[in-house]
Amino acid sequence: MKLVYSVEAVADLVRLRAFIAENDPSAASRVAQELITRIESLCHFPYMGHGVEHSPQPDVLRDMIFGNYVVRYSTHAGALAVLRIWHHYEGRE
């Protein structure tokens, strides 16, 4: 399955890594790599996440929680698109 990151998801990763690096640069690298590794695992198990209730297509738009982070993604025939990534304290929907 092909993995695609939206421009917003890439910006989210950069933002999260910079925020963590302000207090602990080594943790920033570690957290970013762990997020990427876990996101890559979604390609093997794309329905691991929960459907987004308020979405018109909850089996297509899904959220996966990795520790304190939420990854919103959509599933398509042969592809998985990472749409957004945020820390759960950010309280996004």
N, C-alpha and C positions, 0 to 999 in steps of 0.2 A: 504494500500500500504506500502510495506517495504521501509525503508529509510536506505541508505548505504552511508558512507563517505569514499572517497578515502584517502589514506595515505597523499597525497598532500593537500587535503582539511583540514584535521586535523592539519597538519603543518601550513597551512595558518591561521587557527583560533588562534593557539598558537602564531604565529608571530604577527598578528594584535593586539591581546590582550596585548602582551608584549610591543609593540610600543606605544599603548595608555596609558598603565600603567606608562610609563616613565614620563608622564606629569600629569596624573590623574588616580590613581589606582581605584577609585570607578567607574569612567566612563568605564574603561576597562571591569570590570565585567558586568556592565549594557549593554554595546554594545554587548559583546559576548553572553549574554543571549538573547537579542533581536534578534540577527542574528539567533541563534538556534531556537527560537520560530517561526520566519518567515520562516525558512527553513522547519520546520515541517509542516507548513501550506501548503507548496507545495504538500505534499502528498494528500491533499484533492482537490487541483486545479493544477495538474501537467502541464497544458498547459498555465498557467498564464504568464510565461516568453515568451520572444521573441526568435524565431529560430535564430541560429547563421548562418548568410548569407553565409559565406565561408565554412560551413560544408557540407559534402556530403549528410547528412541527417538532414536538419534544423528542422524537426519536432521531432527529437530525441535529438539533442544537443541544449540546450536552455540557455539563460541568463535571470536572474531576478535581477532587481535593487531594493535594499532595502536601501533607503537613499543614503549614499555615497559608498555603497558596491555593488559589483557585485558577484552574485553566478552563476557559470556555472554548469549545471547539465544535466544529460541525463535521458530520460524516457524509461522504459522497461515494459513489461507485468508484472504487480504486484510489480514493484520496481522503485524507484527513486534513482539515484546515484549522489551525490554531488561530483563534480570533482575538482573544484578550487573555492577560495573565495579571492577577492582582493578589495582594495579601488580604486575608479575610478581614482584618481590621479596617480595610478601606471601605467595606460595606457596599460594594457595587452590586448591581443587578443586571 
